[in-house]
Amino acid sequence: MSSRVVTALICACLTAFGCGEPPLFAESAEVDPMGWAGEDALSFQWEVSDTLQRQDVILDLRHAQDYPFSNLYLFLTYEFPNGKTRTDTVACTLADELGRWRGSGFGDLMDQRFMLQSQVAFPLSGTYRLEIAHGMRRDPLAGLANVGLRLETGH
């Protein structure tokens, strides 16, 4: 095969598989490199205008290879446009039973993605807010670099 054909095939594959629909919301917050204090909740805020559209709510975590635990417990406090709140506890499994990190990484950092809610429709139009705090016994908690929130069109 000529190099032009190979180049064309590579470009076609990148175009077909590399471009997805952009997220409806994507934001990341840095965690204090000295350690994330339990009382220092990270806050994310977004607007909802279409109450019928279904969305996937996704948590992105970036942690160091020397993060001292195989899991991470998080407290999620949702605030709705009407002022009501709901709190959930989420357990994120970061490593398998042999201690191998799940997710992917380059260098010292590992990236992992967790589906918090699938196909959810936000019932009220307006401003939503999510506060995320860690629920680990070690406080401050070292080894985390970023926590992110993504809203993607549900599939």
N, C-alpha and C positions, 0 to 999 in steps of 0.2 A: 504494500500500500504506500502511496506517496505521502509525504509529510503534510501536504495540503488536506488530504482526505482525513488523516488522523487529527489534524488541528480542527477541522470542521466538525468531526464527531465529538471531540472534547468540548468544543464550544456549545454544540447542541445539547449535550448532556448537562453541562453547567446551567444552561438556560432553562432546561426542563425541570431539573431537580433543585437548583440553587435558589430559585425565586419562589417564595411562598407568599401568601397573603400577609401583609404587615399586621402586627398586633394592634388591637384597639387601644391598648395602654401598655406601656413598658417603662418601668422606672426601677432604679437600683439605688440602694443606700449603702454607703461605706460604714463598716463597723470599726470602732476605735481599735487601732492595732495593739494597744496596751491591754485590751480586754473589753468585752461588751458587758456593761453593768446591767443587772436584771431590771432596774428601774428606768433604764434608758430605752424606751420603746421607739422603734423605727416607725415612721408614719408615711402612709401612701394615701393619696386622695385622687379621685377621678369623677368625671361627670357621666351620667347616664341620661340619654334622651329617648332611646328606643327601649321600651320595657318589654317588648316581645322578642327581641333578638337574644338568642341563647349564646352564652359565652363560657369558655373554659377559664378557670382561675388557676394560675400556675405560680408556684413559688420557685425562685431561682436562688441557689445557695452557692457561694464560693468559699472554700475553706482551705487551709494549709494542709500539707501532707502530714504535718506533725500535730494536727488537731487530736486532742487526747482521748476522744470517745468515738465509738462506732455509731452513735446516734445523736440526735438533737431534738429536744422537746421545746415546742414553741407555744406561746399563748397568743391567739389571734382575737382581737377585739374589733368587730365590725360595727361601724356607726352608720345608720341609715339616714336618708334625707329628712325623715320625720323626727330625728333625735333619739330613736330607740337604738339599743345596742344588743349585740349577741357576742358571747365569748366562747371560743373553741380551743381545745388543746390538740396539737398535732405532733405526732412522733415521726421524725424523719430518720430512716435507716440509711446511714452513710456508708457503711462497710458490711461485707458479707461475714459469715461465721468464721472465716479464716483471716479476717482482718484486711481483706483487699477492698480498696475504695471502689464504690460504685461510681458511675458517672465518667467523666473524662477530664483530662488535665494536661497541662504543659508546664514543665518546671515544678515549682513548689505548690502550685494551686490546683485544686480540683473543682470542677463545676458539676453541679447536680440540679436536676429539675424534678419537682414534685407537683402532681395534679392535686390541687386542694378541692376543687369542685368542677364537675364536668356538666356541660349543658345546662348551666344555671341561667335563668332569666331574672334580672333585677327588677323587683316589682314596682318600684317608685322611680319617677324621674327626679333628677337632682344630683346633689353631691354625696358621694359615698366616701367613707374613710376606713382604712384598715390600719390598726396599730399592732405591731409584732414585737413581742418581748420574749427573751429566752426563759425557759423553765428548768434550767439545769441547776444542780446543787452547787457547782463551782461558780463563784461570783466574785470578781468579774470573770467572764468566760473568754479565754484566749483561743486563737486559732481560726476564727472566722474573719473573712475579708469583706464580703458583700452579701446583702440580702436583697433580692429583687422580687417584684410582682409584675406579672404579665396577665393581660386579658386578651384572649384570642377568640375569634369566631368559632363557636362550637361546631364540631364535625359529626 
